[in-house]
């Protein structure tokens, strides 16, 4: 049990993904500078389900960069031992039909944790600003159902330690007029039954939706279902490391949460957020 005040940030990126800036070392140094105790390195796993000719550039690192990413992260973990606990992680997309491939890929490296994401519905990256026009003409409620069905499948797959930005489908403020609360409730029951964590991701406040991932009503649902949480800034530049995480600790306390989860070698442990 890690005792308060003990601050962690389990979601960061770096220059390799193409849409972030900064070296891994810069993210670690910033975490030290702001008084954090753990920093998770979690860049995007190379995209695997879209052929190169249809793939948008600057979404993830390329396959040939993965070895270097993990090797550098592991070396930095050793180098900074005693100053800060560096966690070697990865953010991987859940894509139905690719579970066996993804499992093999994840077992190749000594990750401390794996974040699971659903950025894609088929080949549509609903979270990419270059693809936002593809919302036009779609039934928003049906898109939400498709998205949350993929979240359910991701949780059931047991491939991931935590589901990142679990309601990122709202990023560009597309909201269903139809009530889909029953479907959302079912999704989080599946998450609970699967034993996977849900990530509190502070980046949403800087996006068009101007709201945390997940929303407060979903966090309340997580609290009611006793779903464990992780936390991360989803920082894409070193200056964003830890953004709003200390404030979020206080808000989680007010909602009745007593702890979040940390990971080492894919095994989780509790971190108290209040004394």
C-alpha positions, -999 to 999 in steps of 0.1 A, spaced: 0 0 0 15 34 -11 5 61 13 -5 97 7 7 121 -6 18 97 -34 12 110 -69 13 90 -101 7 96 -138 2 65 -158 -5 79 -193 22 97 -213 34 97 -249 65 109 -267 79 119 -300 77 84 -315 40 84 -320 42 114 -343 16 135 -326 35 141 -294 67 159 -286 96 152 -262 119 125 -252 111 99 -226 137 114 -203 120 148 -204 87 133 -192 105 116 -163 124 148 -154 91 168 -154 74 142 -131 103 146 -107 102 184 -109 65 184 -99 69 160 -70 54 128 -84 64 94 -72 56 73 -102 56 81 -139 42 57 -165 56 56 -201 27 44 -223 32 53 -260 9 39 -286 16 3 -298 22 3 -336 -11 2 -355 -17 -33 -368 -52 -37 -383 -51 -11 -412 -30 -16 -443 -2 9 -448 -18 24 -479 -49 33 -459 -32 43 -426 -32 80 -416 3 92 -407 14 102 -372 -10 80 -352 14 55 -336 51 46 -336 62 23 -365 68 -14 -358 106 -9 -362 106 16 -334 90 -6 -307 121 -24 -297 140 9 -292 111 23 -272 109 -5 -247 147 -8 -244 150 29 -237 122 29 -212 137 -1 -193 171 16 -192 155 48 -178 136 28 -153 169 15 -139 187 48 -142 161 68 -122 156 41 -95 157 59 -61 145 92 -76 112 81 -91 95 48 -99 94 46 -137 68 22 -151 72 7 -186 38 6 -202 21 7 -236 -13 19 -249 -28 -7 -273 -59 -5 -294 -85 -32 -290 -96 -44 -324 -120 -74 -327 -105 -104 -345 -69 -94 -336 -69 -106 -300 -44 -135 -305 -20 -112 -325 -22 -85 -298 -16 -111 -270 15 -123 -287 28 -88 -292 22 -78 -256 40 -109 -243 71 -100 -261 81 -72 -237 84 -67 -199 55 -42 -195 44 -31 -161 10 -24 -174 -11 -21 -206 -37 5 -213 -65 -6 -236 -81 19 -259 -109 19 -285 -99 46 -310 -113 27 -340 -147 15 -352 -136 -6 -381 -110 17 -398 -126 50 -386 -106 67 -359 -134 86 -342 -109 104 -319 -88 119 -347 -96 155 -358 -88 145 -394 -117 121 -393 -143 142 -375 -162 148 -407 -171 111 -408 -196 117 -380 -218 134 -406 -250 114 -413 -243 88 -386 -269 78 -360 -250 91 -329 -267 67 -305 -258 38 -327 -222 49 -328 -222 50 -290 -236 15 -289 -209 2 -313 -183 20 -292 -194 7 -259 -198 -29 -273 -161 -27 -282 -153 -15 -247 -171 -45 -234 -152 -68 -257 -119 -51 -247 -127 -57 -210 -136 -93 -216 -105 -100 -236 -83 -98 -205 -56 -82 -226 -55 -49 -207 -49 -37 -171 -69 -6 -175 -93 9 -201 -80 43 -211 -103 74 -216 -133 51 -214 -158 76 -228 -135 93 -254 -163 88 -280 -176 121 -267 -144 140 -275 -159 162 -302 -191 168 -283 -213 144 -303 -240 134 -278 -269 110 -285 -304 124 -280 -316 89 -273 -312 76 -237 -286 48 -238 -280 47 -201 -290 11 -198 -263 2 -224 -237 22 -205 -247 5 -172 -243 -29 -189 -209 -19 -202 -196 -10 -167 -210 -41 -152 -190 -60 -178 -159 -40 -168 -166 -49 -132 -171 -86 -139 -139 -86 -160 -117 -72 -132 -101 -45 -153 -95 -10 -141 -110 22 -155 -86 51 -162 -93 87 -150 -79 107 -178 -74 144 -173 -68 153 -209 -105 158 -218 -106 192 -202 -83 204 -230 -104 189 -258 -136 202 -275 -157 183 -250 -141 203 -221 -148 174 -197 -128 148 -179 -127 112 -192 -148 96 -178 -176 120 -169 -187 124 -133 -218 102 -138 -196 74 -150 -172 78 -122 -202 76 -98 -212 44 -115 -176 31 -110 -178 40 -74 -212 22 -70 -198 -9 -87 -165 -8 -69 -145 -6 -101 -108 1 -95 -93 32 -110 -60 43 -125 -51 79 -134 -31 96 -161 -27 129 -179 -24 115 -214 3 141 -218 17 146 -253 43 171 -242 65 170 -211 49 202 -198 16 184 -195 28 157 -172 6 155 -140 -18 181 -152 -48 183 -129 -40 150 -112 -35 164 -78 -68 182 -81 -84 150 -93 -72 131 -62 -93 156 -41 -123 152 -63 -121 114 -62 -119 116 -24 -151 138 -24 -168 111 -45 -160 84 -20 -129 68 -35 -101 59 -11 -75 46 -36 -63 42 -71 -42 14 -86 -5 11 -95 12 -17 -115 44 -36 -115 50 -65 -139 12 -65 -147 3 -69 -110 -17 -42 -94 -14 -27 -59 -34 1 -42 -23 36 -37 -42 56 -10 -54 90 -22 -64 101 13 -49 95 47 
